[in-house]
Amino acid sequence: MDAIIRRALHEDRADHDITVAATIDPHQQGEAVIVAKGAGVLSGASVAEAVFHAVDSDLQCRWQRKDGERLAQGDPVATISGGVPAILAAERTALNFLQHLSGIATATDRFVRAVSGTKAAIYDTRKTVPGLRSLAKQAVVDGGGHNHRADLAGGFLIKENHIAAAGSITAAIARCRAYDPEPWIEVECETLAQVEEAAALAPQLILLDNMTPQQVAAAVSLVSESQLEASGGITLENVRHYAESGVDRIAIGAITHSAPVVDLSLLLQ
């Protein structure tokens, strides 16, 4: 996180805010409040606080809301006190992290609530902004979701290109087990025939790619030893239908790659 913050502050030239230098006494002290301008779920408080401290370790942050808590429009989120030039130099970078991560948490929360009462759990994917994956995945957790693998070394995920290169699902699974028997194996299936082939080999997970809720329900009836995960073409409008099919997991790339930000503002008092 420290390296990410350093890059972000350098990008914004937080050490050379010419507007602040021209208009504000360098020794001026004050207080600012971060306010929610829209509803959502908070995430990224620790990152935002680290941004303020990276600019000036003497800044004080008092949080009125915690990560994972829902925000209503107008809610005070945090109070930042100390040197006014430092507060304003850190403002945009801190808010950028806070708004982006809160957007991910909010999108996740909406999907989690949509499947409430079913056994389906909402999972993220690796479709994240490069360099921000660890923060994005924490935001998913703050929104009530679960993390899929963090990187390519986190488990075997056999997809259509791997199957094509290996020759078949059976061959791809065999090669993974021969390479290393320890990591979990997930195999992507696009047809019920592929589901049957994969199920016979009992990988830990079978990914049902771009199937309809009816096809997912049929796959559920075919599989007994593997967990089933649905992915592809799933939206807030249809996710409940997928959850009611009996699937164990639903992977949603949109919660990390295209979640709208939660609008937040920092105002000097």
C-alpha positions in Angstrom: 0.0 0.0 0.0 2.8 2.4 0.8 4.3 2.1 -2.7 0.9 2.6 -4.3 0.4 5.8 -2.2 3.8 7.1 -3.0 3.2 6.7 -6.7 -0.2 8.3 -6.5 1.1 11.4 -4.6 4.0 11.7 -7.0 1.5 11.6 -9.9 -0.5 14.4 -8.4 2.7 16.5 -7.4 1.3 16.7 -3.9 4.7 18.2 -2.8 4.2 21.2 -5.1 0.7 22.5 -4.9 1.2 25.9 -6.4 -2.4 27.1 -5.7 -2.1 26.3 -2.0 1.4 27.9 -2.0 0.0 31.1 -3.5 -3.2 31.4 -1.4 -2.7 29.9 2.0 -0.3 30.6 4.9 2.1 27.6 5.2 1.5 27.5 8.9 -2.3 27.8 8.9 -4.1 25.2 10.9 -7.6 24.0 10.4 -10.1 21.2 10.1 -11.9 19.5 7.2 -14.8 17.1 7.0 -15.2 14.3 4.4 -18.9 14.1 3.6 -20.9 11.5 1.6 -22.6 13.2 -1.4 -24.4 9.9 -2.2 -25.4 6.6 -0.6 -23.0 3.7 -0.5 -20.8 1.4 1.5 -17.5 2.8 2.8 -14.1 1.2 2.0 -10.6 2.5 1.9 -10.5 4.4 5.2 -7.1 3.0 6.1 -5.7 3.9 2.6 -7.1 7.4 2.8 -5.7 8.0 6.2 -2.3 6.7 5.1 -2.4 9.2 2.3 -2.9 12.1 4.7 -0.1 10.8 7.0 2.2 10.4 4.0 1.9 14.1 3.2 2.1 15.1 6.9 2.5 12.7 9.8 1.0 15.3 12.2 -2.4 15.3 10.5 -5.2 13.7 12.7 -7.9 11.6 11.2 -11.1 10.9 13.1 -13.5 8.5 11.3 -17.2 8.8 11.9 -17.8 5.7 9.7 -15.9 2.4 9.4 -15.1 0.3 6.4 -18.1 -1.9 5.6 -20.7 0.6 7.0 -23.4 2.0 4.8 -23.5 5.7 4.1 -26.4 7.9 3.4 -26.2 11.2 1.5 -24.9 13.9 3.8 -23.3 11.6 6.3 -20.0 12.9 7.8 -17.4 10.2 7.1 -14.2 11.6 8.7 -12.7 14.7 10.2 -9.1 15.7 9.2 -7.3 18.3 11.4 -3.9 19.9 11.2 -2.0 21.9 8.6 -4.4 23.2 6.0 -1.8 23.1 3.2 -1.1 19.4 3.9 -4.8 18.6 4.0 -5.4 20.1 0.7 -2.3 18.6 -0.9 -3.6 15.1 0.1 -7.2 15.8 -0.6 -7.6 14.5 -4.2 -5.4 11.4 -3.8 -7.2 10.4 -0.6 -10.6 10.9 -2.1 -9.7 9.1 -5.3 -8.8 6.0 -3.3 -11.8 6.4 -1.0 -14.4 6.9 -3.8 -13.1 4.1 -6.0 -12.9 1.5 -3.2 -16.2 2.6 -1.7 -17.7 2.1 -5.2 -16.5 -1.5 -5.3 -17.8 -2.2 -1.8 -21.2 -0.6 -2.8 -21.5 -2.6 -6.0 -20.6 -5.8 -4.1 -23.1 -5.1 -1.4 -25.9 -4.7 -4.0 -25.2 -8.2 -5.4 -24.9 -9.7 -1.9 -28.3 -8.3 -0.9 -29.8 -9.5 -4.2 -28.9 -13.1 -3.4 -29.7 -13.0 0.3 -31.5 -16.1 1.5 -29.9 -18.4 -1.0 -26.7 -20.4 -0.6 -24.9 -18.5 -3.3 -21.9 -16.4 -2.4 -20.7 -13.4 -4.4 -17.0 -13.7 -5.6 -14.8 -11.2 -7.3 -12.4 -11.9 -10.3 -8.9 -10.7 -11.3 -10.5 -7.9 -13.5 -9.1 -5.1 -11.5 -7.2 -1.8 -12.1 -3.5 -2.8 -12.5 -1.6 -2.2 -9.3 -4.7 -1.8 -7.1 -5.8 -5.5 -6.8 -5.1 -6.0 -3.1 -7.1 -2.8 -2.3 -10.0 -3.8 -4.6 -10.2 -7.2 -3.1 -10.4 -5.8 0.4 -13.2 -3.5 -0.8 -15.1 -6.6 -2.0 -14.8 -8.1 1.4 -16.0 -4.7 2.9 -19.0 -5.1 0.7 -19.8 -8.5 2.0 -18.3 -10.5 -0.9 -15.6 -13.1 -1.2 -12.2 -13.1 -2.9 -11.4 -15.5 -5.7 -7.7 -16.2 -6.4 -5.5 -13.1 -6.0 -3.1 -14.0 -8.8 -2.1 -16.6 -11.3 -0.2 -18.6 -8.7 -3.2 -18.9 -6.4 -4.7 -22.0 -8.0 -5.3 -23.7 -11.3 -8.1 -22.1 -13.3 -8.4 -24.0 -16.6 -10.2 -21.9 -19.2 -11.1 -22.4 -22.8 -7.6 -21.5 -24.1 -5.9 -24.0 -21.7 -8.4 -26.7 -22.8 -7.8 -26.0 -26.5 -4.0 -26.2 -26.0 -4.1 -29.3 -23.8 -6.6 -31.1 -26.1 -9.4 -31.7 -23.6 -10.7 -31.0 -20.1 -9.5 -34.4 -19.0 -6.0 -33.8 -20.3 -5.8 -30.3 -18.8 -6.9 -31.5 -15.4 -4.4 -34.5 -15.5 -1.6 -32.1 -16.4 -2.4 -29.8 -13.5 -2.4 -32.6 -11.1 0.9 -34.0 -12.4 2.4 -30.5 -12.2 1.5 -29.9 -8.6 -1.2 -31.9 -6.7 -1.6 -29.3 -3.9 -3.3 -26.2 -5.5 -7.1 -26.3 -6.0 -8.4 -26.8 -9.6 -11.2 -25.0 -11.2 -12.3 -25.8 -14.8 -14.4 -23.6 -17.1 -17.3 -25.4 -18.9 -19.5 -23.9 -21.6 -21.8 -26.9 -22.2 -23.4 -29.5 -20.1 -21.4 -32.2 -21.9 -18.2 -30.4 -20.6 -19.7 -30.3 -17.1 -20.2 -34.0 -17.2 -16.6 -34.6 -18.4 -15.3 -32.3 -15.6 -17.5 -33.7 -12.9 -16.2 -37.2 -13.5 -12.7 -36.0 -12.5 -14.0 -34.1 -9.4 -12.0 -30.8 -9.5 -12.7 -28.6 -6.5 -14.6 -26.1 -8.7 -16.5 -26.1 -12.0 -17.0 -22.7 -13.6 -20.3 -22.5 -15.6 -19.5 -19.9 -18.2 -22.2 -17.8 -19.9 -24.9 -20.3 -19.1 -28.6 -19.5 -18.5 -30.1 -20.0 -15.1 -31.9 -23.0 -16.5 -28.6 -24.5 -17.7 -27.0 -23.8 -14.4 -29.8 -25.6 -12.6 -29.3 -28.6 -14.9 -25.6 -28.5 -14.1 -26.3 -28.5 -10.4 -28.2 -31.8 -10.9 -25.2 -33.4 -12.6 -22.5 -32.5 -10.1 -22.1 -33.9 -6.6 -18.4 -33.6 -5.6 -17.4 -30.2 -7.0 -18.6 -26.8 -6.1 -20.2 -24.9 -8.9 -19.6 -21.3 -9.8 -21.6 -19.3 -12.4 -20.1 -16.4 -14.3 -20.7 -14.3 -17.4 -23.7 -12.2 -18.3 -24.9 -11.9 -14.7 -26.4 -8.6 -13.7 -28.3 -7.2 -10.7 -31.5 -7.9 -12.7 -30.9 -11.6 -13.1 -28.5 -12.6 -10.4 -31.3 -13.8 -8.2 -32.4 -16.3 -10.8 -28.9 -17.7 -10.9 -28.7 -17.9 -7.1 -32.0 -19.8 -6.9 -30.6 -22.5 -9.3 -28.6 -23.9 -6.4 -25.2 -22.8 -7.5 -22.6 -22.3 -4.8 -20.8 -19.3 -6.1 -21.4 -16.4 -8.5 -18.4 -14.5 -9.9 -19.0 -10.9 -10.9 -16.3 -9.1 -12.7 -18.2 -5.8 -12.8 -17.9 -5.2 -9.1 -14.2 -4.4 -9.6 -13.8 -3.4 -13.2 -16.7 -1.0 -13.7 -18.2 -0.1 -10.3 -19.4 3.6 -10.2 -17.6 5.6 -7.5 -19.3 6.8 -4.3 -19.3 10.6 -4.4 -17.4 12.1 -1.5 -16.3 15.6 -0.8 -13.8 17.2 1.6 -14.8 20.6 3.0 -12.8 23.0 5.2 -14.7 24.1 8.2 
